[in-house]
Amino acid sequence: FMLPVDVAFAPGYLDLVKHPMDLSTAARKVAAGQYATVADFLADIHQIWANCLTYNQPGTPVYRQGQKMQQ
């Protein structure tokens, strides 16, 4: 979740995930003042978990971690 997904290790990721996002990208956007509102920031954070649940199979460790982080 911290870094962009390495598509070399995630086949088909960009076919399923149309808006990649990760915590380091969100932090960079905060530092650059690219979020107009807190809601914009939260939308990117929620996108991280949505992407995780979209790409990974239910029941896998990464999927479960995404569920925990989403809460």
PDB file of N, H, CA, C and O in Angstrom:
ATOM      1  N   PHE A   1       0.819  -1.200   0.000  1.00  0.00           N
ATOM      2  CA  PHE A   1       0.000   0.000   0.000  1.00  0.00           C
ATOM      3  C   PHE A   1       0.864   1.266   0.000  1.00  0.00           C
ATOM      4  O   PHE A   1       0.423   2.336  -0.421  1.00  0.00           O
ATOM      5  N   MET A   2       2.089   1.122   0.475  1.00  0.00           N
ATOM      6  H   MET A   2       2.447   0.253   0.817  1.00  0.00           H
ATOM      7  CA  MET A   2       2.961   2.284   0.618  1.00  0.00           C
ATOM      8  C   MET A   2       3.476   2.809  -0.719  1.00  0.00           C
ATOM      9  O   MET A   2       3.600   4.018  -0.911  1.00  0.00           O
ATOM     10  N   LEU A   3       3.773   1.895  -1.639  1.00  0.00           N
ATOM     11  H   LEU A   3       3.672   0.913  -1.482  1.00  0.00           H
ATOM     12  CA  LEU A   3       4.351   2.273  -2.931  1.00  0.00           C
ATOM     13  C   LEU A   3       3.430   1.860  -4.071  1.00  0.00           C
ATOM     14  O   LEU A   3       2.552   1.018  -3.885  1.00  0.00           O
ATOM     15  N   PRO A   4       3.624   2.446  -5.248  1.00  0.00           N
ATOM     16  CA  PRO A   4       2.825   2.004  -6.397  1.00  0.00           C
ATOM     17  C   PRO A   4       2.999   0.509  -6.640  1.00  0.00           C
ATOM     18  O   PRO A   4       4.075  -0.044  -6.409  1.00  0.00           O
ATOM     19  N   VAL A   5       1.946  -0.137  -7.103  1.00  0.00           N
ATOM     20  H   VAL A   5       1.072   0.312  -7.291  1.00  0.00           H
ATOM     21  CA  VAL A   5       2.006  -1.559  -7.425  1.00  0.00           C
ATOM     22  C   VAL A   5       2.985  -1.750  -8.575  1.00  0.00           C
ATOM     23  O   VAL A   5       2.917  -1.052  -9.586  1.00  0.00           O
ATOM     24  N   ASP A   6       3.895  -2.701  -8.408  1.00  0.00           N
ATOM     25  H   ASP A   6       3.950  -3.269  -7.587  1.00  0.00           H
ATOM     26  CA  ASP A   6       4.850  -3.048  -9.461  1.00  0.00           C
ATOM     27  C   ASP A   6       4.146  -4.002 -10.414  1.00  0.00           C
ATOM     28  O   ASP A   6       3.938  -5.172 -10.093  1.00  0.00           O
ATOM     29  N   VAL A   7       3.785  -3.504 -11.576  1.00  0.00           N
ATOM     30  H   VAL A   7       3.954  -2.553 -11.838  1.00  0.00           H
ATOM     31  CA  VAL A   7       3.005  -4.311 -12.516  1.00  0.00           C
ATOM     32  C   VAL A   7       3.787  -5.509 -13.041  1.00  0.00           C
ATOM     33  O   VAL A   7       3.194  -6.427 -13.607  1.00  0.00           O
ATOM     34  N   ALA A   8       5.097  -5.520 -12.866  1.00  0.00           N
ATOM     35  H   ALA A   8       5.579  -4.774 -12.406  1.00  0.00           H
ATOM     36  CA  ALA A   8       5.889  -6.694 -13.250  1.00  0.00           C
ATOM     37  C   ALA A   8       5.531  -7.892 -12.378  1.00  0.00           C
ATOM     38  O   ALA A   8       5.688  -9.040 -12.794  1.00  0.00           O
ATOM     39  N   PHE A   9       5.046  -7.617 -11.161  1.00  0.00           N
ATOM     40  H   PHE A   9       4.918  -6.685 -10.823  1.00  0.00           H
ATOM     41  CA  PHE A   9       4.671  -8.680 -10.234  1.00  0.00           C
ATOM     42  C   PHE A   9       3.160  -8.816 -10.078  1.00  0.00           C
ATOM     43  O   PHE A   9       2.686  -9.636  -9.292  1.00  0.00           O
ATOM     44  N   ALA A  10       2.415  -8.025 -10.817  1.00  0.00           N
ATOM     45  H   ALA A  10       2.800  -7.359 -11.455  1.00  0.00           H
ATOM     46  CA  ALA A  10       0.952  -8.048 -10.720  1.00  0.00           C
ATOM     47  C   ALA A  10       0.365  -8.058 -12.130  1.00  0.00           C
ATOM     48  O   ALA A  10      -0.102  -7.029 -12.617  1.00  0.00           O
ATOM     49  N   PRO A  11       0.387  -9.215 -12.783  1.00  0.00           N
ATOM     50  CA  PRO A  11      -0.104  -9.290 -14.160  1.00  0.00           C
ATOM     51  C   PRO A  11      -1.563  -8.835 -14.280  1.00  0.00           C
ATOM     52  O   PRO A  11      -2.415  -9.222 -13.481  1.00  0.00           O
ATOM     53  N   GLY A  12      -1.825  -8.021 -15.274  1.00  0.00           N
ATOM     54  H   GLY A  12      -1.133  -7.706 -15.923  1.00  0.00           H
ATOM     55  CA  GLY A  12      -3.184  -7.564 -15.531  1.00  0.00           C
ATOM     56  C   GLY A  12      -3.682  -6.483 -14.594  1.00  0.00           C
ATOM     57  O   GLY A  12      -4.845  -6.088 -14.669  1.00  0.00           O
ATOM     58  N   TYR A  13      -2.817  -5.995 -13.706  1.00  0.00           N
ATOM     59  H   TYR A  13      -1.872  -6.315 -13.645  1.00  0.00           H
ATOM     60  CA  TYR A  13      -3.250  -5.000 -12.723  1.00  0.00           C
ATOM     61  C   TYR A  13      -3.883  -3.780 -13.395  1.00  0.00           C
ATOM     62  O   TYR A  13      -4.966  -3.340 -13.010  1.00  0.00           O
ATOM     63  N   LEU A  14      -3.205  -3.249 -14.387  1.00  0.00           N
ATOM     64  H   LEU A  14      -2.325  -3.606 -14.700  1.00  0.00           H
ATOM     65  CA  LEU A  14      -3.714  -2.029 -15.030  1.00  0.00           C
ATOM     66  C   LEU A  14      -4.928  -2.287 -15.910  1.00  0.00           C
ATOM     67  O   LEU A  14      -5.615  -1.346 -16.305  1.00  0.00           O
ATOM     68  N   ASP A  15      -5.200  -3.546 -16.221  1.00  0.00           N
ATOM     69  H   ASP A  15      -4.642  -4.311 -15.899  1.00  0.00           H
ATOM     70  CA  ASP A  15      -6.435  -3.881 -16.934  1.00  0.00           C
ATOM     71  C   ASP A  15      -7.636  -3.805 -15.996  1.00  0.00           C
ATOM     72  O   ASP A  15      -8.736  -3.450 -16.417  1.00  0.00           O
ATOM     73  N   LEU A  16      -7.422  -4.138 -14.727  1.00  0.00           N
ATOM     74  H   LEU A  16      -6.528  -4.426 -14.384  1.00  0.00           H
ATOM     75  CA  LEU A  16      -8.500  -4.139 -13.734  1.00  0.00           C
ATOM     76  C   LEU A  16      -8.608  -2.829 -12.965  1.00  0.00           C
ATOM     77  O   LEU A  16      -9.708  -2.381 -12.641  1.00  0.00           O
ATOM     78  N   VAL A  17      -7.483  -2.227 -12.680  1.00  0.00           N
ATOM     79  H   VAL A  17      -6.589  -2.591 -12.944  1.00  0.00           H
ATOM     80  CA  VAL A  17      -7.437  -1.025 -11.844  1.00  0.00           C
ATOM     81  C   VAL A  17      -7.213   0.186 -12.746  1.00  0.00           C
ATOM     82  O   VAL A  17      -6.141   0.359 -13.324  1.00  0.00           O
ATOM     83  N   LYS A  18      -8.228   1.003 -12.850  1.00  0.00           N
ATOM     84  H   LYS A  18      -9.099   0.863 -12.380  1.00  0.00           H
ATOM     85  CA  LYS A  18      -8.177   2.151 -13.762  1.00  0.00           C
ATOM     86  C   LYS A  18      -7.571   3.402 -13.125  1.00  0.00           C
ATOM     87  O   LYS A  18      -7.129   4.305 -13.835  1.00  0.00           O
ATOM     88  N   HIS A  19      -7.547   3.459 -11.793  1.00  0.00           N
ATOM     89  H   HIS A  19      -7.906   2.725 -11.216  1.00  0.00           H
ATOM     90  CA  HIS A  19      -7.021   4.633 -11.086  1.00  0.00           C
ATOM     91  C   HIS A  19      -6.057   4.179  -9.989  1.00  0.00           C
ATOM     92  O   HIS A  19      -6.416   4.186  -8.812  1.00  0.00           O
ATOM     93  N   PRO A  20      -4.835   3.784 -10.364  1.00  0.00           N
ATOM     94  CA  PRO A  20      -3.869   3.344  -9.351  1.00  0.00           C
ATOM     95  C   PRO A  20      -3.594   4.460  -8.337  1.00  0.00           C
ATOM     96  O   PRO A  20      -3.529   5.638  -8.687  1.00  0.00           O
ATOM     97  N   MET A  21      -3.435   4.059  -7.087  1.00  0.00           N
ATOM     98  H   MET A  21      -3.487   3.102  -6.803  1.00  0.00           H
ATOM     99  CA  MET A  21      -3.111   5.016  -6.028  1.00  0.00           C
ATOM    100  C   MET A  21      -2.389   4.255  -4.926  1.00  0.00           C
ATOM    101  O   MET A  21      -2.620   3.063  -4.725  1.00  0.00           O
ATOM    102  N   ASP A  22      -1.517   4.954  -4.219  1.00  0.00           N
ATOM    103  H   ASP A  22      -1.329   5.923  -4.382  1.00  0.00           H
ATOM    104  CA  ASP A  22      -0.781   4.378  -3.094  1.00  0.00           C
ATOM    105  C   ASP A  22      -0.501   5.487  -2.090  1.00  0.00           C
ATOM    106  O   ASP A  22      -0.693   6.667  -2.384  1.00  0.00           O
ATOM    107  N   LEU A  23      -0.046   5.098  -0.904  1.00  0.00           N
ATOM    108  H   LEU A  23       0.110   4.140  -0.665  1.00  0.00           H
ATOM    109  CA  LEU A  23       0.150   6.072   0.163  1.00  0.00           C
ATOM    110  C   LEU A  23       1.263   7.071  -0.150  1.00  0.00           C
ATOM    111  O   LEU A  23       1.151   8.244   0.208  1.00  0.00           O
ATOM    112  N   SER A  24       2.332   6.630  -0.808  1.00  0.00           N
ATOM    113  H   SER A  24       2.423   5.677  -1.099  1.00  0.00           H
ATOM    114  CA  SER A  24       3.414   7.574  -1.113  1.00  0.00           C
ATOM    115  C   SER A  24       2.967   8.614  -2.142  1.00  0.00           C
ATOM    116  O   SER A  24       3.368   9.776  -2.063  1.00  0.00           O
ATOM    117  N   THR A  25       2.153   8.209  -3.089  1.00  0.00           N
ATOM    118  H   THR A  25       1.827   7.266  -3.153  1.00  0.00           H
ATOM    119  CA  THR A  25       1.626   9.168  -4.065  1.00  0.00           C
ATOM    120  C   THR A  25       0.694  10.161  -3.382  1.00  0.00           C
ATOM    121  O   THR A  25       0.741  11.357  -3.670  1.00  0.00           O
ATOM    122  N   ALA A  26      -0.153   9.672  -2.478  1.00  0.00           N
ATOM    123  H   ALA A  26      -0.191   8.701  -2.244  1.00  0.00           H
ATOM    124  CA  ALA A  26      -1.046  10.566  -1.734  1.00  0.00           C
ATOM    125  C   ALA A  26      -0.234  11.543  -0.886  1.00  0.00           C
ATOM    126  O   ALA A  26      -0.563  12.728  -0.822  1.00  0.00           O
ATOM    127  N   ALA A  27       0.823  11.059  -0.237  1.00  0.00           N
ATOM    128  H   ALA A  27       1.091  10.097  -0.289  1.00  0.00           H
ATOM    129  CA  ALA A  27       1.668  11.938   0.580  1.00  0.00           C
ATOM    130  C   ALA A  27       2.343  12.997  -0.286  1.00  0.00           C
ATOM    131  O   ALA A  27       2.448  14.155   0.116  1.00  0.00           O
ATOM    132  N   ARG A  28       2.797  12.607  -1.461  1.00  0.00           N
ATOM    133  H   ARG A  28       2.712  11.665  -1.788  1.00  0.00           H
ATOM    134  CA  ARG A  28       3.426  13.550  -2.385  1.00  0.00           C
ATOM    135  C   ARG A  28       2.419  14.619  -2.813  1.00  0.00           C
ATOM    136  O   ARG A  28       2.764  15.795  -2.925  1.00  0.00           O
ATOM    137  N   LYS A  29       1.176  14.203  -3.052  1.00  0.00           N
ATOM    138  H   LYS A  29       0.896  13.248  -2.962  1.00  0.00           H
ATOM    139  CA  LYS A  29       0.141  15.158  -3.449  1.00  0.00           C
ATOM    140  C   LYS A  29      -0.184  16.127  -2.308  1.00  0.00           C
ATOM    141  O   LYS A  29      -0.447  17.306  -2.549  1.00  0.00           O
ATOM    142  N   VAL A  30      -0.166  15.629  -1.062  1.00  0.00           N
ATOM    143  H   VAL A  30       0.047  14.672  -0.866  1.00  0.00           H
ATOM    144  CA  VAL A  30      -0.379  16.512   0.093  1.00  0.00           C
ATOM    145  C   VAL A  30       0.731  17.557   0.141  1.00  0.00           C
ATOM    146  O   VAL A  30       0.466  18.752   0.266  1.00  0.00           O
ATOM    147  N   ALA A  31       1.977  17.095   0.041  1.00  0.00           N
ATOM    148  H   ALA A  31       2.193  16.124  -0.060  1.00  0.00           H
ATOM    149  CA  ALA A  31       3.126  17.999   0.125  1.00  0.00           C
ATOM    150  C   ALA A  31       3.117  19.047  -0.987  1.00  0.00           C
ATOM    151  O   ALA A  31       3.584  20.170  -0.796  1.00  0.00           O
ATOM    152  N   ALA A  32       2.586  18.676  -2.137  1.00  0.00           N
ATOM    153  H   ALA A  32       2.206  17.764  -2.292  1.00  0.00           H
ATOM    154  CA  ALA A  32       2.538  19.595  -3.279  1.00  0.00           C
ATOM    155  C   ALA A  32       1.286  20.466  -3.286  1.00  0.00           C
ATOM    156  O   ALA A  32       1.111  21.299  -4.176  1.00  0.00           O
ATOM    157  N   GLY A  33       0.413  20.275  -2.295  1.00  0.00           N
ATOM    158  H   GLY A  33       0.555  19.599  -1.572  1.00  0.00           H
ATOM    159  CA  GLY A  33      -0.810  21.069  -2.234  1.00  0.00           C
ATOM    160  C   GLY A  33      -1.799  20.743  -3.334  1.00  0.00           C
ATOM    161  O   GLY A  33      -2.543  21.615  -3.783  1.00  0.00           O
ATOM    162  N   GLN A  34      -1.812  19.494  -3.771  1.00  0.00           N
ATOM    163  H   GLN A  34      -1.207  18.786  -3.406  1.00  0.00           H
ATOM    164  CA  GLN A  34      -2.669  19.110  -4.892  1.00  0.00           C
ATOM    165  C   GLN A  34      -4.082  18.706  -4.485  1.00  0.00           C
ATOM    166  O   GLN A  34      -4.917  18.440  -5.350  1.00  0.00           O
ATOM    167  N   TYR A  35      -4.361  18.657  -3.201  1.00  0.00           N
ATOM    168  H   TYR A  35      -3.683  18.874  -2.499  1.00  0.00           H
ATOM    169  CA  TYR A  35      -5.718  18.349  -2.754  1.00  0.00           C
ATOM    170  C   TYR A  35      -6.424  19.646  -2.382  1.00  0.00           C
ATOM    171  O   TYR A  35      -5.935  20.408  -1.547  1.00  0.00           O
ATOM    172  N   ALA A  36      -7.561  19.893  -2.994  1.00  0.00           N
ATOM    173  H   ALA A  36      -7.959  19.274  -3.672  1.00  0.00           H
ATOM    174  CA  ALA A  36      -8.330  21.099  -2.692  1.00  0.00           C
ATOM    175  C   ALA A  36      -9.093  20.954  -1.381  1.00  0.00           C
ATOM    176  O   ALA A  36      -9.319  21.935  -0.672  1.00  0.00           O
ATOM    177  N   THR A  37      -9.490  19.717  -1.066  1.00  0.00           N
ATOM    178  H   THR A  37      -9.307  18.921  -1.642  1.00  0.00           H
ATOM    179  CA  THR A  37     -10.283  19.477   0.140  1.00  0.00           C
ATOM    180  C   THR A  37      -9.838  18.178   0.804  1.00  0.00           C
ATOM    181  O   THR A  37      -9.157  17.350   0.198  1.00  0.00           O
ATOM    182  N   VAL A  38     -10.233  18.024   2.041  1.00  0.00           N
ATOM    183  H   VAL A  38     -10.786  18.697   2.533  1.00  0.00           H
ATOM    184  CA  VAL A  38      -9.986  16.768   2.752  1.00  0.00           C
ATOM    185  C   VAL A  38     -10.709  15.632   2.040  1.00  0.00           C
ATOM    186  O   VAL A  38     -10.202  14.512   1.979  1.00  0.00           O
ATOM    187  N   ALA A  39     -11.878  15.913   1.510  1.00  0.00           N
ATOM    188  H   ALA A  39     -12.290  16.822   1.560  1.00  0.00           H
ATOM    189  CA  ALA A  39     -12.641  14.888   0.788  1.00  0.00           C
ATOM    190  C   ALA A  39     -11.864  14.369  -0.421  1.00  0.00           C
ATOM    191  O   ALA A  39     -11.926  13.179  -0.732  1.00  0.00           O
ATOM    192  N   ASP A  40     -11.136  15.246  -1.100  1.00  0.00           N
ATOM    193  H   ASP A  40     -11.085  16.212  -0.847  1.00  0.00           H
ATOM    194  CA  ASP A  40     -10.314  14.815  -2.237  1.00  0.00           C
ATOM    195  C   ASP A  40      -9.216  13.862  -1.776  1.00  0.00           C
ATOM    196  O   ASP A  40      -8.952  12.849  -2.424  1.00  0.00           O
ATOM    197  N   PHE A  41      -8.582  14.188  -0.663  1.00  0.00           N
ATOM    198  H   PHE A  41      -8.796  15.011  -0.137  1.00  0.00           H
ATOM    199  CA  PHE A  41      -7.554  13.322  -0.083  1.00  0.00           C
ATOM    200  C   PHE A  41      -8.146  11.976   0.306  1.00  0.00           C
ATOM    201  O   PHE A  41      -7.586  10.929  -0.019  1.00  0.00           O
ATOM    202  N   LEU A  42      -9.270  12.002   0.997  1.00  0.00           N
ATOM    203  H   LEU A  42      -9.725  12.852   1.262  1.00  0.00           H
ATOM    204  CA  LEU A  42      -9.907  10.756   1.434  1.00  0.00           C
ATOM    205  C   LEU A  42     -10.345   9.899   0.256  1.00  0.00           C
ATOM    206  O   LEU A  42     -10.321   8.671   0.340  1.00  0.00           O
ATOM    207  N   ALA A  43     -10.741  10.528  -0.832  1.00  0.00           N
ATOM    208  H   ALA A  43     -10.760  11.525  -0.901  1.00  0.00           H
ATOM    209  CA  ALA A  43     -11.117   9.768  -2.027  1.00  0.00           C
ATOM    210  C   ALA A  43      -9.928   8.966  -2.542  1.00  0.00           C
ATOM    211  O   ALA A  43     -10.087   7.813  -2.943  1.00  0.00           O
ATOM    212  N   ASP A  44      -8.740   9.562  -2.535  1.00  0.00           N
ATOM    213  H   ASP A  44      -8.610  10.498  -2.209  1.00  0.00           H
ATOM    214  CA  ASP A  44      -7.552   8.821  -2.963  1.00  0.00           C
ATOM    215  C   ASP A  44      -7.227   7.688  -1.994  1.00  0.00           C
ATOM    216  O   ASP A  44      -6.849   6.597  -2.423  1.00  0.00           O
ATOM    217  N   ILE A  45      -7.369   7.934  -0.704  1.00  0.00           N
ATOM    218  H   ILE A  45      -7.675   8.820  -0.356  1.00  0.00           H
ATOM    219  CA  ILE A  45      -7.096   6.879   0.278  1.00  0.00           C
ATOM    220  C   ILE A  45      -8.078   5.727   0.087  1.00  0.00           C
ATOM    221  O   ILE A  45      -7.676   4.563   0.102  1.00  0.00           O
ATOM    222  N   HIS A  46      -9.336   6.033  -0.090  1.00  0.00           N
ATOM    223  H   HIS A  46      -9.662   6.978  -0.103  1.00  0.00           H
ATOM    224  CA  HIS A  46     -10.330   4.981  -0.329  1.00  0.00           C
ATOM    225  C   HIS A  46     -10.056   4.248  -1.638  1.00  0.00           C
ATOM    226  O   HIS A  46     -10.352   3.060  -1.761  1.00  0.00           O
ATOM    227  N   GLN A  47      -9.491   4.955  -2.611  1.00  0.00           N
ATOM    228  H   GLN A  47      -9.250   5.920  -2.511  1.00  0.00           H
ATOM    229  CA  GLN A  47      -9.151   4.317  -3.889  1.00  0.00           C
ATOM    230  C   GLN A  47      -8.100   3.225  -3.695  1.00  0.00           C
ATOM    231  O   GLN A  47      -8.136   2.203  -4.382  1.00  0.00           O
ATOM    232  N   ILE A  48      -7.175   3.431  -2.774  1.00  0.00           N
ATOM    233  H   ILE A  48      -7.147   4.260  -2.216  1.00  0.00           H
ATOM    234  CA  ILE A  48      -6.147   2.417  -2.492  1.00  0.00           C
ATOM    235  C   ILE A  48      -6.813   1.114  -2.083  1.00  0.00           C
ATOM    236  O   ILE A  48      -6.477   0.053  -2.610  1.00  0.00           O
ATOM    237  N   TRP A  49      -7.746   1.184  -1.156  1.00  0.00           N
ATOM    238  H   TRP A  49      -8.018   2.046  -0.728  1.00  0.00           H
ATOM    239  CA  TRP A  49      -8.392  -0.038  -0.655  1.00  0.00           C
ATOM    240  C   TRP A  49      -9.297  -0.633  -1.729  1.00  0.00           C
ATOM    241  O   TRP A  49      -9.356  -1.853  -1.880  1.00  0.00           O
ATOM    242  N   ALA A  50      -9.995   0.206  -2.469  1.00  0.00           N
ATOM    243  H   ALA A  50      -9.947   1.198  -2.347  1.00  0.00           H
ATOM    244  CA  ALA A  50     -10.849  -0.301  -3.551  1.00  0.00           C
ATOM    245  C   ALA A  50     -10.016  -1.035  -4.596  1.00  0.00           C
ATOM    246  O   ALA A  50     -10.424  -2.089  -5.084  1.00  0.00           O
ATOM    247  N   ASN A  51      -8.861  -0.491  -4.941  1.00  0.00           N
ATOM    248  H   ASN A  51      -8.530   0.365  -4.544  1.00  0.00           H
ATOM    249  CA  ASN A  51      -7.984  -1.148  -5.905  1.00  0.00           C
ATOM    250  C   ASN A  51      -7.516  -2.496  -5.386  1.00  0.00           C
ATOM    251  O   ASN A  51      -7.475  -3.475  -6.131  1.00  0.00           O
ATOM    252  N   CYS A  52      -7.166  -2.546  -4.116  1.00  0.00           N
ATOM    253  H   CYS A  52      -7.199  -1.751  -3.511  1.00  0.00           H
ATOM    254  CA  CYS A  52      -6.722  -3.795  -3.501  1.00  0.00           C
ATOM    255  C   CYS A  52      -7.805  -4.858  -3.602  1.00  0.00           C
ATOM    256  O   CYS A  52      -7.531  -5.994  -3.986  1.00  0.00           O
ATOM    257  N   LEU A  53      -9.017  -4.496  -3.262  1.00  0.00           N
ATOM    258  H   LEU A  53      -9.240  -3.573  -2.950  1.00  0.00           H
ATOM    259  CA  LEU A  53     -10.118  -5.457  -3.267  1.00  0.00           C
ATOM    260  C   LEU A  53     -10.540  -5.820  -4.687  1.00  0.00           C
ATOM    261  O   LEU A  53     -11.085  -6.901  -4.912  1.00  0.00           O
ATOM    262  N   THR A  54     -10.298  -4.940  -5.637  1.00  0.00           N
ATOM    263  H   THR A  54      -9.855  -4.062  -5.455  1.00  0.00           H
ATOM    264  CA  THR A  54     -10.610  -5.231  -7.036  1.00  0.00           C
ATOM    265  C   THR A  54      -9.631  -6.238  -7.619  1.00  0.00           C
ATOM    266  O   THR A  54     -10.036  -7.176  -8.306  1.00  0.00           O
ATOM    267  N   TYR A  55      -8.353  -6.047  -7.351  1.00  0.00           N
ATOM    268  H   TYR A  55      -8.024  -5.285  -6.793  1.00  0.00           H
ATOM    269  CA  TYR A  55      -7.331  -6.882  -7.990  1.00  0.00           C
ATOM    270  C   TYR A  55      -7.128  -8.230  -7.292  1.00  0.00           C
ATOM    271  O   TYR A  55      -6.975  -9.254  -7.958  1.00  0.00           O
ATOM    272  N   ASN A  56      -7.126  -8.233  -5.981  1.00  0.00           N
ATOM    273  H   ASN A  56      -7.250  -7.401  -5.441  1.00  0.00           H
ATOM    274  CA  ASN A  56      -6.792  -9.447  -5.232  1.00  0.00           C
ATOM    275  C   ASN A  56      -8.017 -10.317  -4.986  1.00  0.00           C
ATOM    276  O   ASN A  56      -9.137  -9.819  -4.869  1.00  0.00           O
ATOM    277  N   GLN A  57      -7.791 -11.601  -4.912  1.00  0.00           N
ATOM    278  H   GLN A  57      -6.882 -12.006  -5.007  1.00  0.00           H
ATOM    279  CA  GLN A  57      -8.869 -12.562  -4.694  1.00  0.00           C
ATOM    280  C   GLN A  57      -9.308 -12.549  -3.230  1.00  0.00           C
ATOM    281  O   GLN A  57      -8.466 -12.466  -2.335  1.00  0.00           O
ATOM    282  N   PRO A  58     -10.623 -12.632  -2.975  1.00  0.00           N
ATOM    283  CA  PRO A  58     -11.110 -12.711  -1.594  1.00  0.00           C
ATOM    284  C   PRO A  58     -10.433 -13.867  -0.856  1.00  0.00           C
ATOM    285  O   PRO A  58     -10.214 -14.945  -1.409  1.00  0.00           O
ATOM    286  N   GLY A  59     -10.113 -13.607   0.397  1.00  0.00           N
ATOM    287  H   GLY A  59     -10.291 -12.732   0.846  1.00  0.00           H
ATOM    288  CA  GLY A  59      -9.510 -14.630   1.236  1.00  0.00           C
ATOM    289  C   GLY A  59      -7.997 -14.638   1.225  1.00  0.00           C
ATOM    290  O   GLY A  59      -7.380 -15.249   2.097  1.00  0.00           O
ATOM    291  N   THR A  60      -7.379 -13.966   0.248  1.00  0.00           N
ATOM    292  H   THR A  60      -7.881 -13.470  -0.460  1.00  0.00           H
ATOM    293  CA  THR A  60      -5.917 -13.924   0.224  1.00  0.00           C
ATOM    294  C   THR A  60      -5.422 -12.948   1.289  1.00  0.00           C
ATOM    295  O   THR A  60      -6.158 -12.050   1.698  1.00  0.00           O
ATOM    296  N   PRO A  61      -4.172 -13.120   1.739  1.00  0.00           N
ATOM    297  CA  PRO A  61      -3.649 -12.208   2.767  1.00  0.00           C
ATOM    298  C   PRO A  61      -3.709 -10.732   2.368  1.00  0.00           C
ATOM    299  O   PRO A  61      -4.040  -9.883   3.196  1.00  0.00           O
ATOM    300  N   VAL A  62      -3.397 -10.422   1.127  1.00  0.00           N
ATOM    301  H   VAL A  62      -3.128 -11.112   0.455  1.00  0.00           H
ATOM    302  CA  VAL A  62      -3.424  -9.015   0.696  1.00  0.00           C
ATOM    303  C   VAL A  62      -4.857  -8.485   0.696  1.00  0.00           C
ATOM    304  O   VAL A  62      -5.099  -7.350   1.106  1.00  0.00           O
ATOM    305  N   TYR A  63      -5.791  -9.290   0.246  1.00  0.00           N
ATOM    306  H   TYR A  63      -5.595 -10.212  -0.086  1.00  0.00           H
ATOM    307  CA  TYR A  63      -7.204  -8.891   0.248  1.00  0.00           C
ATOM    308  C   TYR A  63      -7.671  -8.618   1.680  1.00  0.00           C
ATOM    309  O   TYR A  63      -8.320  -7.607   1.945  1.00  0.00           O
ATOM    310  N   ARG A  64      -7.336  -9.524   2.597  1.00  0.00           N
ATOM    311  H   ARG A  64      -6.808 -10.346   2.382  1.00  0.00           H
ATOM    312  CA  ARG A  64      -7.740  -9.341   3.999  1.00  0.00           C
ATOM    313  C   ARG A  64      -7.113  -8.087   4.601  1.00  0.00           C
ATOM    314  O   ARG A  64      -7.754  -7.372   5.371  1.00  0.00           O
ATOM    315  N   GLN A  65      -5.854  -7.823   4.245  1.00  0.00           N
ATOM    316  H   GLN A  65      -5.332  -8.404   3.619  1.00  0.00           H
ATOM    317  CA  GLN A  65      -5.205  -6.612   4.744  1.00  0.00           C
ATOM    318  C   GLN A  65      -5.901  -5.370   4.195  1.00  0.00           C
ATOM    319  O   GLN A  65      -6.078  -4.388   4.915  1.00  0.00           O
ATOM    320  N   GLY A  66      -6.290  -5.408   2.944  1.00  0.00           N
ATOM    321  H   GLY A  66      -6.146  -6.206   2.358  1.00  0.00           H
ATOM    322  CA  GLY A  66      -7.035  -4.293   2.363  1.00  0.00           C
ATOM    323  C   GLY A  66      -8.354  -4.054   3.083  1.00  0.00           C
ATOM    324  O   GLY A  66      -8.755  -2.910   3.299  1.00  0.00           O
ATOM    325  N   GLN A  67      -9.026  -5.145   3.455  1.00  0.00           N
ATOM    326  H   GLN A  67      -8.700  -6.074   3.280  1.00  0.00           H
ATOM    327  CA  GLN A  67     -10.277  -5.013   4.210  1.00  0.00           C
ATOM    328  C   GLN A  67     -10.027  -4.356   5.561  1.00  0.00           C
ATOM    329  O   GLN A  67     -10.789  -3.487   5.986  1.00  0.00           O
ATOM    330  N   LYS A  68      -8.956  -4.771   6.236  1.00  0.00           N
ATOM    331  H   LYS A  68      -8.337  -5.477   5.892  1.00  0.00           H
ATOM    332  CA  LYS A  68      -8.634  -4.187   7.544  1.00  0.00           C
ATOM    333  C   LYS A  68      -8.314  -2.703   7.417  1.00  0.00           C
ATOM    334  O   LYS A  68      -8.766  -1.890   8.223  1.00  0.00           O
ATOM    335  N   MET A  69      -7.539  -2.359   6.409  1.00  0.00           N
ATOM    336  H   MET A  69      -7.172  -3.019   5.753  1.00  0.00           H
ATOM    337  CA  MET A  69      -7.162  -0.963   6.229  1.00  0.00           C
ATOM    338  C   MET A  69      -8.379  -0.111   5.863  1.00  0.00           C
ATOM    339  O   MET A  69      -8.462   1.056   6.247  1.00  0.00           O
ATOM    340  N   GLN A  70      -9.309  -0.689   5.131  1.00  0.00           N
ATOM    341  H   GLN A  70      -9.242  -1.637   4.819  1.00  0.00           H
ATOM    342  CA  GLN A  70     -10.515   0.022   4.723  1.00  0.00           C
ATOM    343  C   GLN A  70     -11.357   0.405   5.940  1.00  0.00           C
ATOM    344  O   GLN A  70     -12.032   1.434   5.939  1.00  0.00           O
ATOM    345  N   GLN A  71     -11.312  -0.415   6.955  1.00  0.00           N
ATOM    346  H   GLN A  71     -10.763  -1.251   6.956  1.00  0.00           H
ATOM    347  CA  GLN A  71     -12.091  -0.139   8.169  1.00  0.00           C
ATOM    348  C   GLN A  71     -11.454   0.999   8.917  1.00  0.00           C
ATOM    349  O   GLN A  71     -11.947   1.398   9.972  1.00  0.00           O
TER     350      GLN A  71
END
